[in-house]
Structure formats: structure tokens, C-alpha cells
Amino acid sequence: MPIQYICVLNKSRYLKAQRSILIKLLQWLVFVFSIGFIFWRLKNESLANYFELFTANKLPYLFLALALIPLNYLLEARKWHILCLEFQALSFSTAFKAVLAGSAYSMFTPNRIGDGLGRFHFTPKEQRAAAGYAFGMSSTAQFLSTLVFGLFGLFWLKQNTFPEDLSLLPYYTPLSIITLMIVITVLVLFFSPKILHLIKAQQQFSFVKKHLSELKSYPQSLKLKLLFLSLARYLVFSAQFIILLEALGDIYFVDAFSRVNLIYLGSTIIPTFAFAELGLRESHSLVFLSPIGLSDAGIFAAAFLLWVMNLMLPALLGHFFILQKQRTT
């Protein structure tokens, strides 16, 4: 092997290792900052304030939010099911178990990339490359949904700013432009894969070149269905958040919805891991929801309950399916 090639290879590995360290450091800094911000905001809240939130008349809201958990994961399972049917015979019940297994793996991985690894437990080894690409398609569709609704949130709050939001107002226009550009770019790549041929000659895009044929193999009708299911799923877990907020006091739906969109947008684009979302989403919630008159204790309780409902509980069930699968193989 030529010495020049060895040097280039070693340099590439070194740069990847350095980048990985920097990303992990950034993720932990985000986590520590988020937790510190939450403690600073809640330092004057007593335990009595939290207990007052859980009165009997709030239970119907809690049960309604809980009832939407299965719908949330059924929609995600449907996405996974229609994608996997392109390369393997897969029952819907198996797709559902795979999605929950993915939740279990995603708890401690950056930006939930472990989700795909969990799903591979229910995919034959020879099909895992195709499954990895299918997971990328599913994640991209969900990411698009977050961007689209986040864009709505930015536009709405720019026109309907509360006095407490004035410090954030200068950032709304540049963030809106950047988000719009990302939406257009991702949409073009999602629905028009031929454009990727323009970069196929670049060595750093070897992964893209490898999967160009797979990208073209997905029919446009399936991509549309995938995007529709992602939008529907986004509305479900946003509805859960708004239901929990409604239990805390009177809120204006459109204003609350636009702010929830910004919370999800921030939680998606800032690098972190699923467990750390316990701090990141709560800190964003305190920033964006306190101007509409909700107490800090109530906002934190709603965001925390949402995390338990949509991440912790499904992850526990996912671990059960993983263990069950391991015993049968």
C-alpha cells in the first residue's frame, strides 16, 4: 500500500475521531446548560406548586394525552412497514415491535440514531443495508415535518409577538430564511434524487453514490404517503403537548401550537441524545411558553410528562420486545 495513501487514511481517521469528540462535547455542553437553565428558572418553585398541578379535574387531560401514545407509534410503525415492504416481507405487528425496539436503543444515542439499530433486530442480516437506508428515508420525512411546522411557528410568532418575546424577535427573520432554505433543499433531494448525480463524482459523497439506485427505487407515491404519515404523527405528539398545557390553564390554541413548533424545531436541530432531551425540551419550553401566562412549574411538568409518555414508556416496552426477540433467535 503506498505510503501516501496510508497517510491520507490515517489523517481521515484522525479528523473523524476529532469531529466525534467535538460533537460529543457539544452534546454534553447543551445538556449541562439546559439543566442549569432549568434549575435557575425553577429555583423558587416549591414542591407544593407541582402537587397542585395534579388535581382530579386534570386527570381527563392526562388520560387523553396517554391515549394518543399508541396512535403516535402506530403511525411510525406504518411508515416503517410500507418502507420495509419494498425489500422484505414484514407484518405490521413486527414493524410495530421494531419501532418500539428502536425507541429503546435511541435513549442514549446522539439525535436518536440508535433508533435504526433497534429496528435491525427485526430485519434479516442480508437486508440491513436496505433497512438502514429505509430508516434514513423515514427520518428525513419526519425531519421535514418538523421543519415545515417550525417554519409556521417562526412566521406566526414574528407577527404575534408578546412583550416577553422581544429579545428573540431579531432572530426570527434569519431563522425563518435558513429554515425555508433547508426545507426547499431537503424536499428537492427527497423527491428529485437525480440531482444527487451532480455530486456523485465527489469522494466524500461515496455513501450517497452507493445508495442512488435505492433512492430512485422508491416510487413518488410512497414518498408522498411517507410524508403524509410524518405530518400526521407530528400533529399527534404536538396535540399531546397542547392537551397537557391546556390542563394547566387557558391557552390560545394557535399561539400555543406555534410555540410548540419552535420547541420541537430547536430540539431537532440542536445536537443531543434522547435522554438529554429531558433537559433540552424543558428549557426550550420555559423560554417559549412562559410568555403566554403559564407557570414555570406547569410548563416543566407538561414537558416532562410528554418525555415520559413518548420516550421512556415506549423504550421500556421496546426493551421487552428486544429481549423476547433474543430468546427466540
The 8 nearest C-alpha neighbors of each residue, nearest first, counted from 0:
[[1, 2, 4, 5, 3, 6, 8, 7],
 [2, 0, 4, 3, 5, 6, 7, 8],
 [1, 3, 5, 4, 6, 0, 7, 8],
 [4, 2, 6, 1, 5, 7, 0, 8],
 [3, 5, 7, 1, 6, 2, 8, 0],
 [6, 4, 8, 2, 3, 7, 9, 1],
 [5, 7, 3, 9, 8, 4, 10, 2],
 [8, 6, 10, 4, 5, 9, 11, 3],
 [9, 7, 5, 11, 10, 6, 4, 12],
 [10, 8, 12, 6, 11, 7, 5, 13],
 [9, 11, 13, 7, 8, 12, 6, 14],
 [10, 12, 8, 14, 9, 13, 7, 15],
 [13, 11, 15, 9, 10, 14, 16, 8],
 [12, 14, 10, 16, 11, 15, 9, 17],
 [13, 15, 17, 11, 16, 12, 18, 10],
 [16, 14, 18, 12, 17, 13, 19, 11],
 [17, 15, 19, 13, 14, 18, 12, 20],
 [18, 16, 14, 20, 19, 15, 13, 21],
 [19, 17, 15, 21, 20, 16, 14, 22],
 [18, 20, 16, 22, 17, 21, 15, 23],
 [21, 19, 17, 23, 18, 22, 24, 16],
 [20, 22, 24, 18, 19, 23, 25, 17],
 [23, 21, 25, 19, 24, 20, 26, 18],
 [24, 22, 26, 20, 25, 21, 19, 27],
 [23, 25, 21, 27, 22, 26, 20, 28],
 [26, 24, 28, 22, 23, 27, 21, 29],
 [27, 25, 271, 23, 29, 24, 28, 270],
 [28, 26, 30, 24, 29, 25, 31, 23],
 [27, 29, 25, 31, 30, 26, 32, 24],
 [30, 28, 26, 32, 27, 31, 33, 25],
 [29, 31, 27, 33, 28, 32, 275, 34],
 [32, 30, 28, 34, 33, 29, 27, 35],
 [31, 33, 35, 29, 30, 34, 28, 36],
 [34, 32, 36, 30, 278, 279, 35, 31],
 [33, 35, 37, 31, 278, 36, 32, 30],
 [36, 34, 32, 38, 33, 37, 31, 39],
 [35, 37, 39, 33, 34, 38, 32, 40],
 [38, 36, 34, 40, 39, 35, 282, 41],
 [39, 37, 41, 35, 40, 36, 42, 34],
 [38, 40, 36, 37, 42, 41, 35, 43],
 [41, 39, 37, 38, 42, 36, 295, 43],
 [40, 42, 38, 44, 43, 39, 37, 295],
 [41, 43, 39, 38, 44, 40, 45, 37],
 [44, 42, 41, 45, 40, 39, 38, 296],
 [45, 43, 41, 42, 48, 296, 46, 295],
 [46, 44, 47, 48, 43, 49, 42, 41],
 [47, 45, 49, 48, 50, 44, 51, 296],
 [46, 48, 50, 45, 49, 51, 44, 52],
 [49, 47, 51, 46, 45, 50, 44, 296],
 [50, 48, 46, 52, 51, 47, 296, 297],
 [49, 51, 47, 52, 48, 53, 46, 54],
 [52, 50, 48, 49, 53, 47, 54, 46],
 [53, 51, 50, 49, 54, 48, 297, 247],
 [54, 52, 51, 50, 57, 55, 49, 58],
 [53, 55, 57, 56, 52, 51, 58, 50],
 [56, 54, 57, 58, 53, 59, 52, 51],
 [55, 57, 54, 58, 59, 53, 60, 246],
 [58, 56, 55, 54, 60, 59, 246, 53],
 [57, 59, 61, 60, 55, 56, 62, 54],
 [60, 58, 62, 61, 57, 63, 56, 55],
 [61, 59, 63, 58, 62, 57, 246, 242],
 [60, 62, 58, 64, 59, 63, 65, 57],
 [61, 63, 65, 59, 64, 60, 66, 58],
 [64, 62, 66, 60, 65, 61, 59, 67],
 [63, 65, 239, 61, 67, 66, 62, 60],
 [66, 64, 62, 63, 67, 68, 61, 308],
 [65, 67, 63, 64, 68, 62, 69, 70],
 [66, 68, 70, 65, 64, 69, 71, 63],
 [67, 69, 71, 70, 65, 66, 72, 309],
 [70, 68, 72, 71, 67, 73, 66, 65],
 [71, 69, 73, 67, 68, 72, 74, 235],
 [70, 72, 68, 69, 74, 73, 232, 235],
 [73, 71, 75, 69, 74, 70, 76, 68],
 [72, 74, 76, 70, 75, 71, 69, 77],
 [73, 75, 77, 72, 76, 71, 232, 70],
 [74, 76, 72, 78, 77, 73, 79, 71],
 [77, 75, 95, 73, 79, 78, 74, 94],
 [76, 78, 80, 74, 75, 79, 73, 81],
 [79, 77, 75, 76, 80, 81, 225, 82],
 [78, 80, 76, 82, 77, 81, 83, 94],
 [79, 81, 77, 83, 78, 82, 94, 76],
 [82, 80, 84, 78, 83, 79, 77, 85],
 [81, 83, 79, 80, 84, 85, 133, 78],
 [84, 82, 85, 80, 81, 86, 87, 79],
 [83, 85, 87, 81, 86, 82, 88, 80],
 [84, 86, 83, 82, 87, 81, 217, 88],
 [85, 87, 84, 83, 88, 129, 126, 82],
 [88, 86, 84, 83, 89, 85, 126, 122],
 [89, 87, 84, 90, 86, 83, 85, 80],
 [88, 90, 87, 84, 91, 93, 83, 94],
 [91, 89, 93, 92, 94, 88, 80, 95],
 [90, 92, 94, 93, 80, 95, 89, 77],
 [93, 91, 95, 94, 90, 96, 76, 89],
 [94, 92, 96, 90, 95, 91, 97, 89],
 [93, 95, 91, 97, 92, 76, 96, 80],
 [94, 96, 76, 92, 98, 93, 97, 91],
 [97, 95, 93, 99, 94, 98, 100, 320],
 [98, 96, 118, 100, 94, 95, 99, 121],
 [97, 99, 101, 95, 100, 96, 76, 118],
 [100, 98, 317, 102, 96, 101, 97, 313],
 [101, 99, 317, 117, 97, 103, 102, 98],
 [100, 102, 114, 117, 98, 118, 104, 99],
 [103, 101, 314, 99, 105, 100, 104, 114],
 [102, 104, 314, 100, 317, 101, 105, 318],
 [105, 103, 113, 101, 117, 102, 114, 106],
 [106, 104, 111, 113, 114, 102, 108, 103],
 [105, 107, 273, 274, 104, 103, 108, 102],
 [108, 106, 105, 272, 274, 273, 109, 104],
 [107, 109, 272, 111, 105, 113, 106, 112],
 [110, 108, 272, 111, 271, 112, 107, 270],
 [109, 111, 272, 271, 112, 270, 108, 273],
 [112, 110, 105, 108, 113, 109, 114, 273],
 [111, 113, 114, 110, 108, 109, 115, 105],
 [114, 112, 105, 104, 116, 111, 115, 108],
 [113, 115, 101, 105, 112, 117, 116, 104],
 [114, 116, 118, 113, 117, 101, 134, 112],
 [117, 115, 113, 119, 118, 114, 101, 104],
 [118, 116, 101, 100, 104, 114, 119, 115],
 [117, 119, 97, 101, 115, 120, 116, 121],
 [118, 120, 122, 116, 121, 117, 127, 115],
 [121, 119, 118, 122, 117, 97, 321, 116],
 [120, 122, 119, 118, 97, 123, 93, 94],
 [121, 123, 119, 120, 127, 124, 126, 118],
 [124, 122, 126, 125, 127, 121, 119, 120],
 [125, 123, 127, 126, 122, 119, 128, 120],
 [124, 126, 123, 127, 128, 122, 129, 130],
 [127, 125, 123, 124, 129, 128, 130, 122],
 [128, 126, 130, 124, 129, 125, 131, 122],
 [129, 127, 131, 130, 126, 132, 125, 124],
 [128, 130, 132, 127, 131, 126, 133, 86],
 [131, 129, 127, 133, 132, 128, 134, 126],
 [132, 130, 128, 134, 129, 133, 127, 135],
 [131, 133, 135, 129, 134, 130, 136, 128],
 [134, 132, 130, 136, 135, 131, 82, 129],
 [133, 135, 137, 131, 132, 136, 138, 115],
 [136, 134, 132, 138, 133, 137, 139, 131],
 [135, 137, 133, 139, 134, 138, 140, 132],
 [138, 136, 134, 140, 135, 139, 133, 141],
 [139, 137, 141, 135, 140, 136, 142, 134],
 [140, 138, 142, 136, 141, 137, 135, 143],
 [139, 141, 143, 226, 137, 142, 138, 229],
 [142, 140, 229, 144, 138, 143, 139, 137],
 [143, 141, 139, 145, 144, 140, 138, 146],
 [142, 144, 146, 140, 141, 145, 139, 147],
 [145, 143, 141, 147, 230, 142, 146, 148],
 [144, 146, 142, 148, 143, 147, 149, 264],
 [145, 147, 149, 143, 144, 148, 150, 142],
 [148, 146, 150, 144, 149, 145, 143, 151],
 [147, 149, 151, 150, 145, 146, 260, 144],
 [150, 148, 260, 146, 152, 261, 151, 147],
 [149, 151, 153, 147, 148, 152, 146, 175],
 [150, 152, 148, 154, 149, 153, 155, 147],
 [153, 151, 257, 149, 155, 150, 260, 154],
 [152, 154, 150, 156, 151, 155, 171, 157],
 [155, 153, 151, 157, 152, 156, 150, 158],
 [156, 154, 152, 158, 157, 153, 151, 159],
 [157, 155, 159, 158, 160, 153, 154, 152],
 [156, 158, 154, 155, 159, 160, 153, 171],
 [157, 159, 156, 155, 160, 154, 153, 161],
 [160, 158, 156, 157, 155, 161, 254, 154],
 [159, 161, 156, 157, 164, 158, 162, 165],
 [160, 162, 164, 163, 290, 159, 165, 291],
 [163, 161, 164, 165, 160, 290, 166, 159],
 [162, 164, 161, 290, 165, 166, 160, 289],
 [165, 163, 161, 162, 167, 166, 160, 168],
 [164, 166, 168, 167, 162, 163, 161, 160],
 [165, 167, 164, 168, 169, 163, 170, 162],
 [168, 166, 165, 164, 170, 169, 171, 163],
 [167, 169, 165, 170, 171, 166, 164, 157],
 [170, 168, 167, 171, 172, 166, 165, 173],
 [169, 171, 168, 167, 172, 173, 174, 175],
 [170, 172, 174, 168, 169, 173, 175, 153],
 [171, 173, 175, 174, 170, 176, 169, 157],
 [174, 172, 176, 175, 171, 170, 177, 169],
 [173, 175, 177, 171, 172, 176, 178, 170],
 [174, 176, 172, 178, 173, 177, 171, 179],
 [177, 175, 173, 179, 174, 178, 180, 172],
 [176, 178, 174, 180, 179, 175, 173, 181],
 [177, 179, 181, 175, 180, 176, 174, 182],
 [180, 178, 182, 176, 181, 177, 175, 183],
 [179, 181, 177, 183, 178, 182, 184, 176],
 [180, 182, 184, 178, 179, 183, 185, 177],
 [181, 183, 179, 185, 180, 184, 186, 178],
 [184, 182, 186, 180, 181, 185, 187, 179],
 [185, 183, 181, 187, 186, 182, 180, 188],
 [184, 186, 188, 182, 187, 183, 189, 181],
 [187, 185, 189, 183, 184, 188, 182, 190],
 [186, 188, 184, 191, 185, 189, 190, 183],
 [189, 187, 185, 192, 191, 186, 190, 184],
 [190, 188, 186, 187, 185, 191, 192, 222],
 [189, 191, 187, 188, 186, 192, 219, 222],
 [192, 190, 188, 187, 193, 189, 194, 186],
 [191, 193, 188, 194, 195, 190, 189, 215],
 [194, 192, 195, 191, 196, 215, 197, 188],
 [193, 195, 196, 192, 197, 191, 188, 198],
 [196, 194, 197, 193, 192, 198, 199, 188],
 [195, 197, 199, 194, 198, 193, 208, 192],
 [198, 196, 195, 194, 199, 200, 193, 201],
 [199, 197, 196, 200, 195, 201, 204, 194],
 [198, 200, 196, 201, 208, 197, 195, 204],
 [201, 199, 198, 202, 197, 204, 196, 205],
 [200, 202, 199, 203, 204, 198, 205, 197],
 [203, 201, 204, 205, 200, 199, 206, 198],
 [204, 202, 201, 205, 206, 207, 200, 199],
 [203, 205, 207, 202, 206, 201, 208, 199],
 [206, 204, 208, 207, 202, 203, 209, 201],
 [207, 205, 209, 204, 208, 210, 203, 211],
 [206, 208, 204, 205, 210, 209, 211, 199],
 [209, 207, 205, 211, 206, 210, 199, 204],
 [208, 210, 206, 207, 211, 205, 212, 213],
 [211, 209, 213, 207, 212, 208, 214, 206],
 [210, 212, 214, 208, 213, 209, 207, 215],
 [211, 213, 215, 210, 214, 216, 209, 208],
 [214, 212, 216, 210, 211, 215, 217, 129],
 [213, 215, 211, 216, 212, 217, 210, 192],
 [214, 216, 212, 213, 217, 211, 192, 218],
 [217, 215, 213, 214, 218, 212, 211, 85],
 [216, 218, 215, 214, 219, 221, 213, 222],
 [219, 217, 220, 221, 216, 222, 215, 223],
 [218, 220, 222, 221, 223, 217, 190, 224],
 [221, 219, 223, 218, 222, 224, 217, 225],
 [222, 220, 224, 219, 223, 218, 225, 217],
 [221, 223, 225, 219, 224, 220, 226, 218],
 [224, 222, 226, 220, 225, 221, 227, 219],
 [223, 225, 221, 227, 222, 226, 228, 220],
 [226, 224, 222, 228, 223, 227, 78, 221],
 [225, 227, 229, 223, 140, 224, 228, 222],
 [226, 228, 224, 230, 229, 225, 223, 231],
 [229, 227, 231, 225, 230, 226, 232, 224],
 [230, 228, 226, 141, 232, 231, 227, 140],
 [229, 231, 233, 227, 144, 232, 228, 226],
 [232, 230, 228, 234, 229, 233, 227, 235],
 [231, 233, 235, 229, 234, 230, 71, 74],
 [232, 234, 230, 235, 231, 236, 237, 229],
 [233, 235, 237, 231, 232, 236, 238, 230],
 [236, 234, 232, 238, 233, 237, 71, 231],
 [237, 235, 239, 238, 233, 234, 240, 232],
 [236, 238, 234, 240, 239, 235, 233, 241],
 [239, 237, 241, 235, 236, 240, 234, 242],
 [240, 238, 64, 236, 242, 237, 241, 243],
 [239, 241, 237, 243, 238, 242, 244, 236],
 [240, 242, 244, 238, 243, 239, 245, 237],
 [243, 241, 245, 239, 244, 240, 238, 60],
 [242, 244, 246, 240, 241, 245, 301, 60],
 [243, 245, 241, 247, 246, 242, 301, 240],
 [246, 244, 242, 247, 243, 248, 241, 249],
 [245, 247, 243, 244, 57, 248, 60, 242],
 [248, 246, 244, 245, 297, 243, 52, 293],
 [249, 247, 245, 246, 250, 293, 244, 292],
 [248, 250, 245, 251, 247, 246, 244, 293],
 [249, 251, 252, 245, 248, 255, 291, 244],
 [250, 252, 254, 253, 255, 249, 291, 256],
 [251, 253, 255, 254, 256, 250, 241, 257],
 [254, 252, 256, 255, 251, 257, 258, 155],
 [253, 255, 257, 256, 252, 251, 258, 156],
 [256, 254, 252, 258, 253, 257, 251, 259],
 [257, 255, 253, 259, 258, 254, 252, 260],
 [258, 256, 152, 260, 254, 259, 255, 253],
 [259, 257, 261, 255, 260, 256, 287, 152],
 [258, 260, 262, 256, 261, 257, 255, 263],
 [261, 259, 149, 257, 258, 263, 262, 152],
 [260, 262, 264, 258, 149, 259, 263, 152],
 [263, 261, 259, 265, 260, 264, 283, 284],
 [264, 262, 266, 260, 261, 265, 267, 259],
 [265, 263, 261, 267, 149, 262, 266, 145],
 [264, 266, 262, 267, 263, 268, 269, 261],
 [265, 267, 263, 264, 269, 268, 280, 262],
 [268, 266, 264, 265, 269, 263, 270, 110],
 [267, 269, 265, 266, 270, 264, 263, 110],
 [268, 270, 266, 267, 265, 271, 29, 26],
 [271, 269, 26, 110, 268, 109, 272, 25],
 [272, 270, 26, 109, 110, 275, 269, 273],
 [271, 273, 109, 110, 108, 275, 274, 107],
 [274, 272, 106, 276, 275, 107, 111, 105],
 [273, 275, 106, 276, 272, 107, 277, 278],
 [274, 276, 277, 272, 273, 278, 30, 271],
 [277, 275, 279, 278, 273, 274, 280, 272],
 [276, 278, 275, 274, 279, 280, 281, 306],
 [279, 277, 276, 33, 281, 34, 275, 280],
 [278, 280, 276, 282, 33, 281, 277, 283],
 [281, 279, 283, 276, 282, 278, 284, 266],
 [280, 282, 284, 278, 283, 279, 302, 299],
 [281, 283, 285, 279, 284, 280, 33, 37],
 [284, 282, 280, 286, 281, 285, 262, 287],
 [283, 285, 281, 287, 282, 286, 288, 280],
 [284, 286, 282, 283, 289, 288, 287, 281],
 [287, 285, 283, 284, 288, 289, 282, 290],
 [286, 288, 284, 285, 258, 289, 283, 290],
 [289, 287, 284, 290, 285, 291, 286, 258],
 [288, 290, 293, 291, 285, 292, 287, 286],
 [291, 289, 292, 288, 163, 161, 287, 164],
 [292, 290, 289, 288, 293, 250, 161, 255],
 [291, 293, 290, 289, 294, 288, 250, 248],
 [294, 292, 289, 291, 295, 298, 297, 288],
 [295, 293, 297, 296, 298, 289, 292, 247],
 [294, 296, 298, 297, 299, 285, 293, 289],
 [297, 295, 299, 294, 298, 300, 49, 44],
 [296, 298, 300, 294, 295, 299, 301, 247],
 [299, 297, 295, 301, 300, 296, 294, 302],
 [298, 300, 302, 296, 297, 301, 281, 303],
 [299, 301, 297, 303, 298, 302, 304, 296],
 [302, 300, 304, 298, 303, 243, 299, 297],
 [303, 301, 305, 299, 304, 300, 281, 298],
 [302, 304, 306, 300, 305, 301, 299, 307],
 [305, 303, 307, 301, 306, 302, 300, 308],
 [304, 306, 308, 302, 303, 307, 309, 301],
 [307, 305, 303, 304, 309, 310, 308, 302],
 [306, 308, 311, 304, 305, 310, 309, 312],
 [309, 307, 305, 306, 312, 310, 304, 311],
 [308, 310, 306, 307, 305, 313, 311, 68],
 [311, 309, 306, 313, 307, 312, 308, 314],
 [310, 312, 307, 314, 313, 315, 308, 309],
 [311, 313, 315, 314, 308, 310, 307, 316],
 [314, 312, 316, 315, 310, 311, 99, 317],
 [315, 313, 103, 317, 102, 311, 316, 312],
 [316, 314, 318, 312, 317, 313, 311, 103],
 [315, 317, 313, 319, 314, 318, 312, 320],
 [316, 318, 100, 99, 314, 320, 103, 319],
 [319, 317, 321, 315, 316, 320, 103, 100],
 [318, 320, 316, 322, 317, 321, 323, 315],
 [321, 319, 323, 317, 318, 322, 324, 96],
 [322, 320, 318, 324, 323, 319, 100, 325],
 [323, 321, 325, 319, 324, 320, 318, 326],
 [322, 324, 320, 326, 321, 325, 319, 327],
 [323, 325, 321, 327, 322, 326, 320, 328],
 [326, 324, 322, 328, 327, 323, 321, 120],
 [327, 325, 323, 324, 328, 322, 321, 320],
 [326, 328, 324, 325, 323, 322, 321, 320],
 [327, 325, 326, 324, 323, 120, 322, 121]]
